[in-house]
Amino acid sequence: MRPPVAPTRSHQVCAQGRTWSDDYAWLRAENWREVLRDPAALPQEIRVWLETENAYSDDMLAPLASLRRQLVREMRARLKEDDSDPAAPDGPWSYYTRFRHGGQHRLYCRRPRGGGRETVLLDGDARAGESGFFQIGHTRHAPGHARFAWSADASGSEMYEIRVRDLATSADLPDVIPNTTGDFIWTRDGRALLYVLQDQDHRPFRIMLHRLGVEADALVYEEPDPAWFLSLRATRLGRRAFIHVHGHEAQEFHVVDLEAPLAPPRLIASRALKLRYEPVDHGDQFFIKSNARARDYEIVTAPVETPEPEHWRPFLPPVEGRLIEGVTAFRDFLVVLARQDNRPRILVRDLASGAEHEIAFEAQTYFLKLETTFEFDAPICRFSFSTFASTQETYDYDMAARQRLLVKKQATPPGFEAGAYVVEAIEAEAADGARVPVSILRRRDRPLDGTSPLLIHGYGAYGYSLDAAFGPNRFSLVDRGFVFALAHVRGGTEKGFGWYEAGKLGHKPNTFSDFIAATRALVAKGYADPRRIVAQGGSAGGLLMGAIANMAPELYAGIVADVPFVDALNTMLDETLPLTPPEWLEWGDPVRDPEAFAVIASYSPYDNVKAQHYPAILALAGLADPRVTYWEPAKWVAKLRATMTGGGPILLHTAMGAGHGGAPGRFDRLEDVARIYAFAIAVAEGRPFGD
């Protein structure tokens, strides 16, 4: 089947003294704001084109239909269909979520703390019904446990409605709060909600107060600058909440009294370039994670009544190379999640004695997460741990006795034997001498002789770290002989905040060269056959995929670009798009800064497509995606086909009823994974595409 050929229409773009034609700009719907709220509003011409692309993709992948069905069966068989989370106690109740056998969505439940009859607070399957898209955002029970609120997205556009249920009657209240980010916090009396309102451009710009049963909502805080995001932070004590004003270069927090939520919020420290701090409530004082004097953060204290920086006092000094990622305060202990040399770790500080210890973990590379603990007075903290080859274990850790109690171990997939796999970590040397960590999963019985296919995954943006967590789906590749690797490239914080700064703004090209270096290192060390390598990345990781496709197409047999940010220059030049002004601090402002323009123009995948051979590419998009708009991959695919001199195929699949995260149901999501894995297997094995 011949690939679709998109018509070209000259559209002039002017910036920084340059003028060029964007021939596929017509794929962007003029009414994109309306499309985000209602995908049915997409203009017919564009809809027909996206459906044509989908039909071509389906035809090209048709020979893999049997393989895709097999992959779905395998991945579903590894799931514990009636899985549940460990219950988290809060007062007289314990709260948890679970799935029913065959269910797509979670059930949110509680039971009496000492045991007893379960109450289903929210049935995700029932709420989803037969709708094309449904995803729960946040859920919170009210103080006093009489009400339960949740937010839900019905289109994939991340415009959430908040609803409330009376738990005494199991009836939903008439209150419906639209156009929110999905984030909310109960007031102290459980009769009102603070929430984040989004404007018509999908930007979170106001903190509002909704009183149950009252039609008009009250303004608590408004952020006039579109370059800043708003969110809410709850505290374990429940007396206060934090309004979080944040960009990519700074943060600012305001304290809201949850007993008097309409009182003017109190500012802790004014926003300043490169100042990042995060407060944690401890009753009469705040513990504050701050980079004011330490790039990788220290912890200071401040009185609640006078929290301004002049009252900050040192508490936990910085350690070179140890990044403080999160802080949780209990009555008697402070718990710190930190990262050093690409290894997360948990530090526990006794607030009375000052004694400090670290919880030890034996693994080269692993995943570690602090879990929800509702109660401030709790003597335990809860955390989860896993590796590529060991399922997730959840522990309650007695902070005084320094003992851990296993409360849940993720079910081991049928037939799975951890000893059959090897988990290891290597470092690749980048072009400038930087050492790039790479986490690896492979079968023990596969020789390191340079014959294995490889799937290498990368991201490298926003300071987000990739963790080597257990992922049951990927064994459908590894058991077929694939080596799976995570490249911890610059742009993440795997090696501290400096690792992030070395992969953003003018240093962004380091992200791409790091990934290429990691790929070459895996080949040199015998992990991969250089003819059988598939790369994968999504969102900002999709930008990485687009860049390496242009820079080193000979290295990859195939590339999976999931909701890829590939039209970077045009997007960063367009101030009307929801995320553009805040994103200038991550990528640079090409509108006002000629150097930023030059850097972005040098790597923007869409603008750097060349007349060269390209690997097979599978691009995935979501029509209702507010983060990476559907037209970015659509334009990129069209230009690739028109420009390339050989290779491919170049495939585009757009989810016409979903957004950035794809299908929300856990089994529907397996269909998406199976498409990617079948593509990767076909590329690595040289299977034919098309009829």
TORVOMI-697597 format. One record per residue (C-alpha): residue number from 0; x, z negated, y negated. Coordinates in steps of 0.25 Angstrom, whole numbers, always signed. Last residue first. Example, Ala and Ser with C-alpha at 12.3 -4.5 7.8 and 13.67 -1.06 7.14 Angstrom:
residues 2
{r 1, {+55, -29, +4}}
{r 0, {+49, -31, +18}}
***
This chain:
residues 691
{r 690, {+0, -10, +26}}
{r 689, {+8, -19, +16}}
{r 688, {+20, -27, +18}}
{r 687, {+30, -26, +29}}
{r 686, {+37, -37, +36}}
{r 685, {+52, -39, +32}}
{r 684, {+53, -53, +38}}
{r 683, {+57, -60, +25}}
{r 682, {+47, -52, +17}}
{r 681, {+35, -54, +27}}
{r 680, {+38, -69, +28}}
{r 679, {+38, -70, +13}}
{r 678, {+25, -63, +12}}
{r 677, {+19, -71, +23}}
{r 676, {+24, -83, +16}}
{r 675, {+18, -80, +3}}
{r 674, {+4, -76, +8}}
{r 673, {+4, -88, +17}}
{r 672, {+6, -97, +6}}
{r 671, {-6, -91, -2}}
{r 670, {-15, -92, +11}}
{r 669, {-10, -107, +13}}
{r 668, {-15, -110, -1}}
{r 667, {-29, -106, +4}}
{r 666, {-27, -117, +14}}
{r 665, {-24, -128, +4}}
{r 664, {-34, -123, -6}}
{r 663, {-29, -121, -20}}
{r 662, {-25, -106, -19}}
{r 661, {-14, -102, -29}}
{r 660, {-7, -113, -38}}
{r 659, {-7, -104, -51}}
{r 658, {-21, -100, -50}}
{r 657, {-32, -95, -41}}
{r 656, {-43, -86, -39}}
{r 655, {-37, -72, -40}}
{r 654, {-25, -76, -32}}
{r 653, {-15, -65, -36}}
{r 652, {-7, -58, -26}}
{r 651, {+5, -49, -30}}
{r 650, {+14, -41, -21}}
{r 649, {+27, -34, -24}}
{r 648, {+31, -27, -11}}
{r 647, {+43, -26, -15}}
{r 646, {+55, -18, -14}}
{r 645, {+59, -6, -23}}
{r 644, {+61, -1, -37}}
{r 643, {+53, -12, -44}}
{r 642, {+47, -8, -58}}
{r 641, {+32, -6, -56}}
{r 640, {+31, -15, -44}}
{r 639, {+38, -26, -51}}
{r 638, {+30, -24, -64}}
{r 637, {+16, -25, -57}}
{r 636, {+21, -38, -49}}
{r 635, {+26, -44, -62}}
{r 634, {+13, -41, -70}}
{r 633, {+4, -48, -59}}
{r 632, {+14, -59, -57}}
{r 631, {+12, -63, -72}}
{r 630, {-3, -58, -73}}
{r 629, {-8, -70, -65}}
{r 628, {-4, -80, -75}}
{r 627, {+7, -90, -71}}
{r 626, {+2, -104, -76}}
{r 625, {-13, -102, -78}}
{r 624, {-15, -95, -64}}
{r 623, {-30, -90, -63}}
{r 622, {-26, -77, -57}}
{r 621, {-15, -83, -47}}
{r 620, {-3, -75, -44}}
{r 619, {+6, -72, -32}}
{r 618, {+18, -63, -32}}
{r 617, {+23, -58, -19}}
{r 616, {+36, -50, -20}}
{r 615, {+44, -41, -11}}
{r 614, {+58, -40, -16}}
{r 613, {+61, -31, -28}}
{r 612, {+70, -19, -29}}
{r 611, {+74, -15, -44}}
{r 610, {+68, -9, -56}}
{r 609, {+67, -23, -63}}
{r 608, {+57, -34, -66}}
{r 607, {+63, -42, -78}}
{r 606, {+50, -44, -87}}
{r 605, {+41, -48, -75}}
{r 604, {+52, -58, -70}}
{r 603, {+55, -65, -84}}
{r 602, {+70, -67, -82}}
{r 601, {+77, -61, -94}}
{r 600, {+64, -61, -103}}
{r 599, {+64, -76, -101}}
{r 598, {+78, -78, -106}}
{r 597, {+77, -68, -118}}
{r 596, {+64, -74, -123}}
{r 595, {+70, -88, -122}}
{r 594, {+82, -83, -130}}
{r 593, {+72, -76, -140}}
{r 592, {+64, -89, -142}}
{r 591, {+51, -88, -150}}
{r 590, {+42, -81, -140}}
{r 589, {+51, -82, -128}}
{r 588, {+49, -97, -127}}
{r 587, {+57, -103, -116}}
{r 586, {+54, -104, -101}}
{r 585, {+51, -119, -99}}
{r 584, {+49, -123, -114}}
{r 583, {+41, -110, -116}}
{r 582, {+32, -114, -105}}
{r 581, {+23, -123, -114}}
{r 580, {+20, -111, -123}}
{r 579, {+17, -102, -111}}
{r 578, {+8, -110, -102}}
{r 577, {-6, -106, -106}}
{r 576, {-3, -92, -110}}
{r 575, {-5, -89, -125}}
{r 574, {+10, -90, -129}}
{r 573, {+14, -78, -122}}
{r 572, {+29, -75, -123}}
{r 571, {+31, -85, -111}}
{r 570, {+21, -77, -102}}
{r 569, {+27, -63, -106}}
{r 568, {+41, -68, -103}}
{r 567, {+38, -75, -90}}
{r 566, {+30, -64, -83}}
{r 565, {+35, -69, -69}}
{r 564, {+29, -83, -68}}
{r 563, {+25, -81, -54}}
{r 562, {+12, -86, -47}}
{r 561, {+19, -86, -34}}
{r 560, {+31, -76, -33}}
{r 559, {+35, -74, -19}}
{r 558, {+48, -65, -18}}
{r 557, {+53, -57, -6}}
{r 556, {+65, -51, +0}}
{r 555, {+73, -59, -10}}
{r 554, {+88, -58, -14}}
{r 553, {+88, -43, -19}}
{r 552, {+78, -46, -29}}
{r 551, {+88, -54, -37}}
{r 550, {+85, -55, -52}}
{r 549, {+71, -48, -53}}
{r 548, {+65, -55, -41}}
{r 547, {+73, -68, -45}}
{r 546, {+65, -68, -58}}
{r 545, {+52, -66, -52}}
{r 544, {+53, -77, -42}}
{r 543, {+58, -87, -52}}
{r 542, {+46, -83, -61}}
{r 541, {+38, -86, -48}}
{r 540, {+45, -100, -48}}
{r 539, {+39, -102, -62}}
{r 538, {+25, -99, -54}}
{r 537, {+29, -98, -39}}
{r 536, {+42, -96, -32}}
{r 535, {+46, -89, -19}}
{r 534, {+58, -81, -14}}
{r 533, {+59, -73, -1}}
{r 532, {+72, -71, +6}}
{r 531, {+74, -62, +19}}
{r 530, {+85, -52, +15}}
{r 529, {+95, -63, +11}}
{r 528, {+92, -70, +25}}
{r 527, {+92, -84, +21}}
{r 526, {+98, -98, +24}}
{r 525, {+112, -93, +27}}
{r 524, {+119, -100, +16}}
{r 523, {+121, -88, +8}}
{r 522, {+107, -84, +9}}
{r 521, {+102, -98, +4}}
{r 520, {+112, -97, -7}}
{r 519, {+107, -84, -12}}
{r 518, {+93, -89, -13}}
{r 517, {+98, -101, -21}}
{r 516, {+106, -93, -30}}
{r 515, {+94, -84, -33}}
{r 514, {+85, -96, -36}}
{r 513, {+96, -102, -45}}
{r 512, {+97, -88, -52}}
{r 511, {+82, -89, -55}}
{r 510, {+81, -103, -60}}
{r 509, {+94, -101, -68}}
{r 508, {+87, -90, -76}}
{r 507, {+79, -101, -83}}
{r 506, {+90, -106, -91}}
{r 505, {+85, -101, -104}}
{r 504, {+72, -109, -102}}
{r 503, {+72, -116, -89}}
{r 502, {+81, -117, -76}}
{r 501, {+93, -126, -81}}
{r 500, {+83, -135, -88}}
{r 499, {+77, -138, -74}}
{r 498, {+90, -141, -67}}
{r 497, {+94, -150, -79}}
{r 496, {+81, -158, -76}}
{r 495, {+87, -162, -63}}
{r 494, {+92, -155, -50}}
{r 493, {+78, -152, -44}}
{r 492, {+72, -151, -58}}
{r 491, {+67, -136, -58}}
{r 490, {+72, -125, -67}}
{r 489, {+84, -123, -59}}
{r 488, {+82, -119, -45}}
{r 487, {+78, -128, -33}}
{r 486, {+77, -116, -23}}
{r 485, {+68, -120, -12}}
{r 484, {+71, -114, +2}}
{r 483, {+63, -110, +14}}
{r 482, {+71, -103, +26}}
{r 481, {+62, -94, +33}}
{r 480, {+62, -94, +49}}
{r 479, {+47, -92, +52}}
{r 478, {+46, -107, +53}}
{r 477, {+51, -108, +39}}
{r 476, {+40, -99, +33}}
{r 475, {+28, -105, +39}}
{r 474, {+36, -118, +37}}
{r 473, {+33, -116, +22}}
{r 472, {+19, -120, +23}}
{r 471, {+22, -134, +27}}
{r 470, {+29, -138, +14}}
{r 469, {+37, -150, +14}}
{r 468, {+44, -153, +1}}
{r 467, {+57, -148, -4}}
{r 466, {+55, -150, -19}}
{r 465, {+55, -139, -30}}
{r 464, {+57, -146, -43}}
{r 463, {+49, -142, -56}}
{r 462, {+58, -143, -68}}
{r 461, {+48, -133, -75}}
{r 460, {+55, -121, -67}}
{r 459, {+63, -118, -55}}
{r 458, {+53, -113, -44}}
{r 457, {+60, -108, -31}}
{r 456, {+57, -104, -17}}
{r 455, {+66, -98, -6}}
{r 454, {+59, -92, +6}}
{r 453, {+70, -87, +16}}
{r 452, {+71, -78, +28}}
{r 451, {+82, -83, +38}}
{r 450, {+93, -74, +43}}
{r 449, {+105, -80, +35}}
{r 448, {+111, -87, +46}}
{r 447, {+107, -101, +44}}
{r 446, {+100, -102, +57}}
{r 445, {+85, -105, +58}}
{r 444, {+83, -116, +69}}
{r 443, {+82, -127, +58}}
{r 442, {+71, -120, +51}}
{r 441, {+73, -120, +36}}
{r 440, {+70, -127, +23}}
{r 439, {+79, -127, +11}}
{r 438, {+80, -133, -2}}
{r 437, {+89, -126, -12}}
{r 436, {+97, -133, -24}}
{r 435, {+103, -125, -34}}
{r 434, {+117, -129, -38}}
{r 433, {+121, -123, -52}}
{r 432, {+134, -115, -52}}
{r 431, {+129, -104, -63}}
{r 430, {+125, -94, -52}}
{r 429, {+118, -104, -44}}
{r 428, {+124, -111, -32}}
{r 427, {+114, -114, -21}}
{r 426, {+112, -128, -16}}
{r 425, {+107, -132, -2}}
{r 424, {+96, -141, +3}}
{r 423, {+91, -143, +17}}
{r 422, {+79, -144, +26}}
{r 421, {+80, -140, +40}}
{r 420, {+68, -138, +49}}
{r 419, {+65, -139, +64}}
{r 418, {+67, -154, +63}}
{r 417, {+54, -155, +55}}
{r 416, {+46, -151, +67}}
{r 415, {+32, -145, +63}}
{r 414, {+23, -141, +75}}
{r 413, {+11, -145, +68}}
{r 412, {+14, -148, +53}}
{r 411, {+18, -162, +50}}
{r 410, {+8, -170, +43}}
{r 409, {+12, -176, +30}}
{r 408, {+17, -190, +31}}
{r 407, {+9, -200, +24}}
{r 406, {+10, -215, +21}}
{r 405, {+25, -217, +25}}
{r 404, {+29, -231, +20}}
{r 403, {+42, -232, +11}}
{r 402, {+49, -245, +9}}
{r 401, {+57, -249, -3}}
{r 400, {+51, -263, -2}}
{r 399, {+48, -263, -17}}
{r 398, {+44, -249, -19}}
{r 397, {+36, -248, -6}}
{r 396, {+35, -233, -4}}
{r 395, {+22, -226, +0}}
{r 394, {+27, -214, +7}}
{r 393, {+22, -200, +9}}
{r 392, {+29, -190, +19}}
{r 391, {+28, -175, +17}}
{r 390, {+32, -167, +29}}
{r 389, {+46, -165, +32}}
{r 388, {+53, -151, +33}}
{r 387, {+54, -147, +18}}
{r 386, {+55, -161, +14}}
{r 385, {+45, -172, +11}}
{r 384, {+42, -185, +3}}
{r 383, {+30, -191, -3}}
{r 382, {+30, -204, -12}}
{r 381, {+21, -216, -14}}
{r 380, {+25, -228, -22}}
{r 379, {+22, -242, -18}}
{r 378, {+20, -256, -24}}
{r 377, {+8, -251, -31}}
{r 376, {+5, -258, -44}}
{r 375, {+3, -244, -52}}
{r 374, {-7, -239, -41}}
{r 373, {-10, -224, -40}}
{r 372, {+2, -220, -31}}
{r 371, {+3, -205, -31}}
{r 370, {+15, -199, -24}}
{r 369, {+29, -198, -28}}
{r 368, {+35, -185, -23}}
{r 367, {+47, -181, -15}}
{r 366, {+51, -168, -8}}
{r 365, {+64, -165, -1}}
{r 364, {+78, -160, +0}}
{r 363, {+90, -165, +7}}
{r 362, {+82, -176, +14}}
{r 361, {+83, -191, +16}}
{r 360, {+75, -198, +5}}
{r 359, {+78, -212, -1}}
{r 358, {+69, -219, -11}}
{r 357, {+78, -224, -22}}
{r 356, {+79, -238, -28}}
{r 355, {+79, -245, -41}}
{r 354, {+79, -260, -44}}
{r 353, {+75, -263, -58}}
{r 352, {+70, -277, -54}}
{r 351, {+56, -277, -59}}
{r 350, {+54, -262, -61}}
{r 349, {+58, -259, -47}}
{r 348, {+63, -244, -48}}
{r 347, {+60, -234, -37}}
{r 346, {+67, -220, -37}}
{r 345, {+62, -209, -29}}
{r 344, {+70, -196, -26}}
{r 343, {+69, -181, -27}}
{r 342, {+81, -173, -22}}
{r 341, {+85, -160, -30}}
{r 340, {+99, -167, -34}}
{r 339, {+91, -178, -40}}
{r 338, {+76, -180, -42}}
{r 337, {+68, -192, -47}}
{r 336, {+55, -199, -44}}
{r 335, {+55, -212, -50}}
{r 334, {+47, -224, -46}}
{r 333, {+46, -237, -55}}
{r 332, {+42, -250, -48}}
{r 331, {+34, -263, -51}}
{r 330, {+21, -258, -57}}
{r 329, {+23, -244, -53}}
{r 328, {+28, -232, -61}}
{r 327, {+31, -218, -57}}
{r 326, {+42, -209, -63}}
{r 325, {+44, -194, -60}}
{r 324, {+55, -184, -60}}
{r 323, {+67, -191, -64}}
{r 322, {+79, -182, -62}}
{r 321, {+92, -187, -56}}
{r 320, {+104, -179, -60}}
{r 319, {+110, -189, -69}}
{r 318, {+103, -203, -67}}
{r 317, {+94, -207, -79}}
{r 316, {+91, -222, -82}}
{r 315, {+79, -229, -77}}
{r 314, {+74, -238, -88}}
{r 313, {+79, -235, -102}}
{r 312, {+70, -239, -113}}
{r 311, {+60, -231, -121}}
{r 310, {+55, -237, -134}}
{r 309, {+61, -227, -144}}
{r 308, {+54, -216, -135}}
{r 307, {+40, -221, -138}}
{r 306, {+32, -229, -128}}
{r 305, {+28, -240, -137}}
{r 304, {+16, -247, -132}}
{r 303, {+19, -243, -117}}
{r 302, {+33, -248, -118}}
{r 301, {+44, -238, -114}}
{r 300, {+53, -237, -102}}
{r 299, {+63, -226, -99}}
{r 298, {+66, -218, -86}}
{r 297, {+77, -207, -86}}
{r 296, {+76, -192, -85}}
{r 295, {+84, -181, -80}}
{r 294, {+88, -176, -94}}
{r 293, {+91, -190, -98}}
{r 292, {+89, -196, -112}}
{r 291, {+76, -192, -116}}
{r 290, {+73, -187, -102}}
{r 289, {+62, -198, -100}}
{r 288, {+54, -204, -89}}
{r 287, {+46, -215, -95}}
{r 286, {+42, -228, -89}}
{r 285, {+31, -233, -98}}
{r 284, {+28, -248, -101}}
{r 283, {+17, -258, -102}}
{r 282, {+10, -253, -90}}
{r 281, {+20, -244, -82}}
{r 280, {+15, -230, -87}}
{r 279, {+25, -218, -84}}
{r 278, {+30, -210, -95}}
{r 277, {+36, -196, -94}}
{r 276, {+47, -190, -103}}
{r 275, {+53, -177, -106}}
{r 274, {+60, -174, -120}}
{r 273, {+65, -160, -120}}
{r 272, {+60, -157, -134}}
{r 271, {+52, -168, -139}}
{r 270, {+38, -173, -137}}
{r 269, {+35, -186, -143}}
{r 268, {+37, -199, -135}}
{r 267, {+26, -208, -130}}
{r 266, {+14, -204, -137}}
{r 265, {+2, -213, -137}}
{r 264, {-12, -206, -135}}
{r 263, {-22, -208, -146}}
{r 262, {-33, -217, -140}}
{r 261, {-44, -208, -133}}
{r 260, {-39, -213, -119}}
{r 259, {-42, -228, -122}}
{r 258, {-41, -235, -109}}
{r 257, {-33, -223, -103}}
{r 256, {-23, -225, -115}}
{r 255, {-16, -212, -116}}
{r 254, {-1, -211, -118}}
{r 253, {+6, -198, -123}}
{r 252, {+17, -191, -117}}
{r 251, {+27, -180, -121}}
{r 250, {+35, -171, -113}}
{r 249, {+46, -160, -116}}
{r 248, {+53, -147, -113}}
{r 247, {+43, -141, -103}}
{r 246, {+31, -146, -111}}
{r 245, {+23, -158, -109}}
{r 244, {+12, -167, -115}}
{r 243, {+9, -178, -105}}
{r 242, {-3, -187, -109}}
{r 241, {-1, -200, -102}}
{r 240, {-11, -209, -96}}
{r 239, {-13, -224, -98}}
{r 238, {-19, -236, -91}}
{r 237, {-20, -230, -77}}
{r 236, {-8, -238, -72}}
{r 235, {-4, -226, -64}}
{r 234, {-2, -217, -76}}
{r 233, {-9, -203, -77}}
{r 232, {-2, -192, -84}}
{r 231, {-10, -181, -92}}
{r 230, {-6, -167, -95}}
{r 229, {-3, -159, -108}}
{r 228, {+6, -146, -109}}
{r 227, {+14, -143, -121}}
{r 226, {+17, -129, -127}}
{r 225, {+3, -127, -132}}
{r 224, {+5, -137, -143}}
{r 223, {-8, -143, -148}}
{r 222, {-8, -155, -137}}
{r 221, {-21, -163, -138}}
{r 220, {-23, -177, -134}}
{r 219, {-35, -186, -132}}
{r 218, {-47, -177, -135}}
{r 217, {-60, -182, -131}}
{r 216, {-70, -175, -121}}
{r 215, {-84, -172, -125}}
{r 214, {-95, -173, -113}}
{r 213, {-94, -187, -110}}
{r 212, {-99, -191, -96}}
{r 211, {-85, -195, -92}}
{r 210, {-76, -196, -104}}
{r 209, {-66, -185, -104}}
{r 208, {-53, -187, -112}}
{r 207, {-45, -175, -116}}
{r 206, {-30, -172, -116}}
{r 205, {-28, -158, -123}}
{r 204, {-19, -146, -122}}
{r 203, {-17, -141, -108}}
{r 202, {-16, -126, -109}}
{r 201, {-24, -117, -102}}
{r 200, {-25, -107, -114}}
{r 199, {-40, -111, -116}}
{r 198, {-36, -126, -118}}
{r 197, {-33, -136, -106}}
{r 196, {-38, -150, -107}}
{r 195, {-30, -162, -100}}
{r 194, {-38, -174, -95}}
{r 193, {-41, -188, -99}}
{r 192, {-53, -193, -91}}
{r 191, {-64, -203, -94}}
{r 190, {-72, -214, -87}}
{r 189, {-62, -220, -78}}
{r 188, {-60, -232, -87}}
{r 187, {-45, -230, -88}}
{r 186, {-46, -216, -91}}
{r 185, {-44, -206, -80}}
{r 184, {-33, -195, -81}}
{r 183, {-34, -180, -80}}
{r 182, {-26, -167, -76}}
{r 181, {-34, -155, -72}}
{r 180, {-28, -146, -83}}
{r 179, {-42, -146, -89}}
{r 178, {-51, -135, -93}}
{r 177, {-64, -142, -88}}
{r 176, {-69, -157, -88}}
{r 175, {-81, -159, -80}}
{r 174, {-90, -172, -81}}
{r 173, {-103, -171, -73}}
{r 172, {-98, -182, -64}}
{r 171, {-96, -178, -49}}
{r 170, {-104, -187, -40}}
{r 169, {-97, -195, -29}}
{r 168, {-107, -207, -33}}
{r 167, {-97, -218, -34}}
{r 166, {-85, -209, -35}}
{r 165, {-90, -202, -48}}
{r 164, {-83, -189, -49}}
{r 163, {-76, -182, -60}}
{r 162, {-72, -168, -64}}
{r 161, {-60, -161, -71}}
{r 160, {-60, -146, -72}}
{r 159, {-46, -139, -71}}
{r 158, {-41, -127, -77}}
{r 157, {-29, -124, -68}}
{r 156, {-32, -109, -67}}
{r 155, {-34, -109, -52}}
{r 154, {-49, -107, -54}}
{r 153, {-57, -120, -50}}
{r 152, {-47, -130, -55}}
{r 151, {-51, -145, -52}}
{r 150, {-49, -158, -58}}
{r 149, {-53, -172, -52}}
{r 148, {-59, -185, -56}}
{r 147, {-63, -197, -48}}
{r 146, {-72, -208, -52}}
{r 145, {-75, -223, -49}}
{r 144, {-60, -227, -45}}
{r 143, {-59, -237, -56}}
{r 142, {-49, -229, -63}}
{r 141, {-53, -214, -60}}
{r 140, {-49, -206, -48}}
{r 139, {-40, -194, -51}}
{r 138, {-39, -180, -46}}
{r 137, {-31, -169, -52}}
{r 136, {-32, -154, -49}}
{r 135, {-41, -149, -38}}
{r 134, {-41, -135, -35}}
{r 133, {-52, -125, -33}}
{r 132, {-51, -110, -32}}
{r 131, {-61, -99, -26}}
{r 130, {-72, -109, -25}}
{r 129, {-79, -111, -12}}
{r 128, {-80, -126, -13}}
{r 127, {-68, -132, -21}}
{r 126, {-75, -145, -23}}
{r 125, {-79, -147, -9}}
{r 124, {-64, -144, -4}}
{r 123, {-58, -153, -15}}
{r 122, {-67, -165, -10}}
{r 121, {-66, -175, -21}}
{r 120, {-68, -191, -20}}
{r 119, {-69, -191, -5}}
{r 118, {-71, -205, -1}}
{r 117, {-65, -211, +11}}
{r 116, {-70, -223, +18}}
{r 115, {-61, -235, +20}}
{r 114, {-47, -240, +19}}
{r 113, {-40, -251, +11}}
{r 112, {-39, -242, -2}}
{r 111, {-54, -238, +0}}
{r 110, {-54, -222, +1}}
{r 109, {-51, -211, -8}}
{r 108, {-52, -196, -7}}
{r 107, {-48, -182, -14}}
{r 106, {-51, -171, -4}}
{r 105, {-41, -160, -5}}
{r 104, {-44, -145, -5}}
{r 103, {-43, -134, +6}}
{r 102, {-50, -141, +17}}
{r 101, {-49, -137, +32}}
{r 100, {-47, -151, +37}}
{r 99, {-50, -160, +25}}
{r 98, {-39, -163, +15}}
{r 97, {-35, -176, +9}}
{r 96, {-33, -184, -4}}
{r 95, {-30, -198, -7}}
{r 94, {-35, -210, -14}}
{r 93, {-35, -225, -10}}
{r 92, {-45, -234, -16}}
{r 91, {-47, -249, -21}}
{r 90, {-35, -248, -31}}
{r 89, {-28, -235, -30}}
{r 88, {-22, -232, -16}}
{r 87, {-16, -218, -13}}
{r 86, {-20, -212, +0}}
{r 85, {-10, -203, +8}}
{r 84, {-14, -189, +6}}
{r 83, {-23, -182, +16}}
{r 82, {-22, -170, +26}}
{r 81, {-34, -165, +33}}
{r 80, {-28, -151, +35}}
{r 79, {-14, -155, +39}}
{r 78, {-7, -143, +36}}
{r 77, {+3, -136, +45}}
{r 76, {-8, -128, +52}}
{r 75, {-12, -122, +38}}
{r 74, {+2, -117, +36}}
{r 73, {+2, -110, +50}}
{r 72, {-11, -104, +49}}
{r 71, {-9, -99, +35}}
{r 70, {+4, -93, +40}}
{r 69, {-3, -86, +51}}
{r 68, {-13, -80, +42}}
{r 67, {-2, -75, +33}}
{r 66, {+5, -69, +45}}
{r 65, {-7, -61, +49}}
{r 64, {-9, -56, +35}}
{r 63, {+5, -51, +33}}
{r 62, {+2, -37, +35}}
{r 61, {-8, -38, +24}}
{r 60, {+2, -43, +14}}
{r 59, {+4, -29, +7}}
{r 58, {-12, -27, +7}}
{r 57, {-14, -41, +1}}
{r 56, {-4, -39, -10}}
{r 55, {-10, -25, -13}}
{r 54, {-24, -32, -13}}
{r 53, {-19, -43, -22}}
{r 52, {-13, -33, -32}}
{r 51, {-26, -25, -33}}
{r 50, {-33, -38, -35}}
{r 49, {-24, -41, -47}}
{r 48, {-27, -27, -52}}
{r 47, {-42, -28, -51}}
{r 46, {-42, -42, -58}}
{r 45, {-33, -36, -69}}
{r 44, {-43, -25, -72}}
{r 43, {-55, -34, -70}}
{r 42, {-51, -44, -81}}
{r 41, {-50, -58, -75}}
{r 40, {-62, -66, -79}}
{r 39, {-64, -70, -64}}
{r 38, {-52, -79, -65}}
{r 37, {-60, -88, -73}}
{r 36, {-52, -99, -80}}
{r 35, {-39, -93, -80}}
{r 34, {-46, -79, -82}}
{r 33, {-51, -84, -95}}
{r 32, {-38, -87, -100}}
{r 31, {-32, -74, -95}}
{r 30, {-42, -66, -103}}
{r 29, {-32, -55, -108}}
{r 28, {-29, -54, -93}}
{r 27, {-14, -51, -90}}
{r 26, {-12, -39, -81}}
{r 25, {-12, -30, -94}}
{r 24, {+2, -36, -96}}
{r 23, {+7, -26, -86}}
{r 22, {+15, -17, -94}}
{r 21, {+22, -28, -103}}
{r 20, {+29, -19, -113}}
{r 19, {+41, -23, -121}}
{r 18, {+45, -27, -135}}
{r 17, {+56, -36, -139}}
{r 16, {+59, -43, -152}}
{r 15, {+57, -57, -146}}
{r 14, {+44, -53, -141}}
{r 13, {+35, -41, -140}}
{r 12, {+26, -37, -128}}
{r 11, {+19, -23, -127}}
{r 10, {+9, -20, -117}}
{r 9, {+10, -7, -110}}
{r 8, {+0, -5, -99}}
{r 7, {+5, -3, -85}}
{r 6, {-4, -1, -73}}
{r 5, {-1, -10, -61}}
{r 4, {+4, -2, -48}}
{r 3, {-2, -8, -36}}
{r 2, {+7, -8, -23}}
{r 1, {+5, +4, -14}}
{r 0, {+0, +0, +0}}
***
